[in-house]
Each structure stands twice: as structure tokens, then as C-alpha cells.
Amino acid sequence: MKLSLQEVQAKIDAKAYPPTHEYDLASLAPRGVLAERIERILKVVPSFFKGEHMLDVGCSKGFFSWQAFKHGMQTIGIDTDAEAVAICKAAEEILDPNND
């Protein structure tokens, strides 16, 4: 059963780990500490989200994977946390509905 944007956002918000990975699924805008981290990363490596591919090892709630996807990169996110993977799969149905 496909979850709504609001339901997936609630799962992202409820997942406590990592506490620094807060973001809005609809806009993919980082919040709080994550916004500060992204700003610092892009100052040091402006091309961080420019390329063809990204392997996001330990993707957790998927923020970096979804940012790469938003920038046109072919993205694979992996994690050992089954709950995090389920959240990412639910987000995928919303953000990339054409992916089978």
C-alpha cells in the first residue's frame, strides 16, 4: 500500500537516528543541523551533488540519496537499518513513481 507524502514525512520525522537528518520530503529542504552541514559541505565541495552516480552507504532516512536524485544522479542508497530502508522505499514511491 502506497503511503501518502504526509505519512512518509511523519515516519522521517519520527525516526530519531540520526537526529541531524531532518528534512522536508516534498521540497527536499534540509532543516536544522542538516541544513548547516549541507551548507558547509557545499562550500568545501561545490560539486558534491554534481555527477552521474552516487552510492550512499548508510543512507538512513535517505536525504543525501534524494538530493543526488534531485540533481539527476543515478543513486543507490544502502543501510543495515530495515526501518530506514522501508522509509526510503516509501519515499521512492512518491519521489520516483516510475521506478519499478
N, C-alpha and C positions, 0 to 999 in steps of 0.2 A: 504494500500500500504506500503510495507516494504521500510524503508529508508536505504540509504547506510551508511556505517561507517562514512564517511566524513560528511554526513548530520546530523547524530546524534551528532557527535563531535561538529559541528557548533552550534547546539542547546544547548549543555552543556556549550560551551564557551560563548554563548550569554546570558544565564541566569545569571543575576547579583547576585542573592541571593542563598546561601550565598557566598559572594565574596571570601571566603577562600577555597572553594571547587573546585579547578581547578585540572583536571586530564586528562590523555590521555586514551581514551576508549580502544584503541587497546591493549595497554600494561598494563592498569590499574595503570600506574605510576602516583603518585601524583605530583603536581607541586606547587612551591611557598610555601605559608604559610601552605598549607595542608601537604606538604612533611615534614616540620618541626614538625607539630602536630603529624603526624604518628610516626616519629622518637621518639618523647618524650613519646607517648603512649606505644610504644613497649619496651622502656627502663623500664618503670614502670610496665607494664603488658605484658611480652613477649608472653603470651599465648592468647592475645586478639583475634586473628583470628584462634584459635585452639579450636575446639569443634564440636558439631554436629548441633547446631541450632543458628540462630541469628534473633532477632526481631529488626529491625532498625526503631524506632519510630521517625518520622520527617526525613525521608530518603533523602529528597530534590533531588539532582541530582544522588543519588544512590552510591556514592563512597564506603561507608562502606559496603553496601549490596553486591556490586560487589567484593570487596576484600574478604568478607566472602565466597561468592560463589566460587571464585577462589581457596580458601583454602579448598573446599569440604564441606562447611557447607550448610545445608538446610536454606534458607534465605527468610525472608518476610520483605519487606520494605513498610511502610505506611506513607502517608503525606496528609495534607489537601490542598496542592497546586496542583491543577489539571494539570497545565503545567509541574510541576516536575514529577508527576505520568506518564504523557504522554511521557516524555523524558525517564523515566525508562522503560516503556513498549517498546519503540522503541529500546532501548539498549538491552533489553531482547531478541528481535528477532535476534540480532546479536550475543550476548554472549551465549545465551542458545536456539538455534534454535529448539531443541527437546521438549521444554516446550510447552504444549498446554494450 
